Amino acid sequence: MEKFTLINRQRNRIKIFKKFKSALPQAEEVMEIEYACVYKRSSKPVIKGSRIETLEIAREEYKELLAEGWMKTSIYNHYL
């Protein structure tokens, strides 16, 4: 699975959904969600934190964000 990056309409908040890397077999069904802020349009995003969720919860959050108007982007992938 690759990394998915979503950005909100104001283009100041980013959420990155990616597979959690771990050697434990229980961690195969887990995703990491990172939060980032962009203080200026041309500036590098600042990672504020992250959390670990199951695939089901991460998929639900991803769908909710798309419904709210967040859109997929690859603009900031080279910074992260």
LOMAR-692879 format. One line per 5 residues: for each residue x, y, z of N, C-alpha, C. Coordinates in steps of 0.05 Angstrom, whole numbers, plus 5000, padded with zeros to 4 digits. Example, Ala and Ser with C-alpha at 12.3 -4.5 7.8 and 13.67 -1.06 7.14 Angstrom:
residues 2
5264:4886:5156:5246:4910:5156:5264:4934:5156  5257:4955:5142:5273:4979:5143:5258:5001:5157
This chain:
residues 80
5017:4977:5000:5000:5000:5000:5018:5025:5000  5010:5044:4985:5026:5069:4984:5016:5089:5004  5027:5112:5003:5020:5134:5022:4999:5151:5009  4977:5159:5023:4957:5177:5013:4958:5203:5029  4959:5225:5015:4961:5251:5027:4935:5267:5020
4922:5277:5041:4898:5294:5037:4904:5322:5047  4892:5342:5034:4896:5370:5042:4868:5382:5043  4863:5400:5062:4837:5412:5065:4833:5435:5045  4809:5447:5044:4803:5468:5024:4820:5493:5028  4826:5500:5053:4842:5524:5059:4871:5519:5053
4879:5495:5048:4906:5487:5041:4926:5493:5064  4916:5490:5089:4934:5494:5112:4937:5470:5130  4921:5449:5125:4923:5425:5141:4926:5400:5123  4943:5382:5131:4949:5358:5115:4946:5334:5133  4935:5312:5122:4935:5286:5136:4947:5266:5117
4966:5250:5128:4979:5229:5113:4972:5202:5124  4961:5185:5106:4953:5158:5114:4974:5139:5102  4987:5124:5119:5007:5105:5109:5007:5080:5126  5017:5058:5115:5019:5033:5130:5039:5035:5152  5032:5025:5175:5050:5026:5198:5071:5004:5195
5096:5011:5197:5117:4991:5194:5126:4980:5221  5123:4954:5224:5130:4941:5249:5137:4911:5243  5153:4900:5260:5160:4871:5257:5140:4853:5270  5122:4864:5285:5101:4848:5299:5080:4839:5279  5071:4814:5280:5050:4804:5262:5023:4817:5267
5018:4827:5291:4993:4840:5297:4991:4868:5283  5013:4879:5275:5013:4906:5264:5007:4906:5234  5001:4883:5222:4995:4883:5193:4969:4897:5186  4950:4898:5205:4924:4910:5200:4922:4938:5212  4944:4953:5212:4945:4978:5226:4956:4999:5207
4945:5024:5209:4954:5047:5193:4963:5069:5211  4981:5085:5202:4990:5109:5216:4978:5133:5202  4967:5151:5218:4956:5176:5208:4972:5199:5219  4985:5214:5202:5002:5237:5211:4987:5263:5205  4991:5282:5222:4979:5309:5219:5001:5329:5213
4995:5346:5195:5015:5367:5188:5001:5393:5183  5015:5415:5188:5004:5442:5183:5023:5456:5163  5011:5473:5146:5026:5489:5128:5020:5518:5135  5041:5532:5144:5037:5560:5154:5038:5580:5131  5052:5574:5110:5052:5591:5086:5050:5572:5062
5039:5581:5040:5035:5564:5017:5061:5552:5007  5082:5567:5008:5108:5558:4996:5125:5544:5017  5116:5543:5042:5134:5532:5063:5130:5501:5065  5150:5489:5077:5150:5461:5083:5129:5455:5104  5113:5433:5102:5094:5426:5122:5108:5417:5148
5096:5424:5171:5107:5417:5197:5089:5394:5208  5102:5371:5214:5087:5348:5225:5082:5354:5254  5056:5353:5261:5048:5360:5289:5045:5335:5306  5039:5312:5294:5035:5288:5310:5025:5266:5292  5021:5243:5304:5010:5220:5290:4996:5201:5310
4980:5184:5298:4967:5164:5315:4964:5138:5298  4961:5116:5312:4959:5090:5300:4930:5081:5302  4918:5072:5280:4890:5063:5280:4888:5037:5264  4866:5022:5269:4861:4999:5252:4853:5007:5224  4855:4988:5206:4848:4995:5178:4819:5004:5175
4800:4992:5190:4772:5000:5188:4768:5029:5196  4779:5036:5219:4775:5064:5229:4789:5084:5211  4813:5077:5200:4827:5094:5182:4811:5098:5156  4799:5077:5146:4783:5079:5121:4759:5097:5126  4746:5094:5149:4723:5111:5155:4730:5140:5156
4752:5146:5170:4762:5174:5172:4769:5185:5144  4782:5169:5128:4789:5177:5101:4764:5184:5084  4744:5167:5086:4719:5173:5071:4705:5198:5082  4705:5202:5108:4693:5226:5120:4707:5251:5110  4734:5250:5110:4749:5273:5101:4744:5280:5072
4742:5259:5055:4735:5264:5027:4707:5276:5024  4688:5268:5040:4661:5279:5039:4661:5308:5049  4678:5315:5067:4680:5343:5077:4693:5362:5057  4705:5351:5036:4717:5369:5016:4747:5368:5015  4760:5351:5032:4789:5347:5030:4795:5334:5003
4818:5340:4991:4824:5328:4966:4852:5315:4966  4855:5295:4949:4881:5281:4947:4901:5300:4935  4926:5299:4944:4947:5315:4934:4974:5300:4934  4991:5307:4917:5018:5297:4918:5038:5319:4920  5029:5344:4924:5046:5368:4925:5067:5365:4947
5059:5357:4970:5077:5357:4993:5091:5330:4998  5087:5310:4980:5100:5284:4985:5130:5285:4984  5142:5303:4969:5171:5304:4968:5183:5318:4993  5167:5332:5008:5176:5344:5033:5175:5323:5056  5157:5304:5054:5152:5286:5077:5169:5262:5077
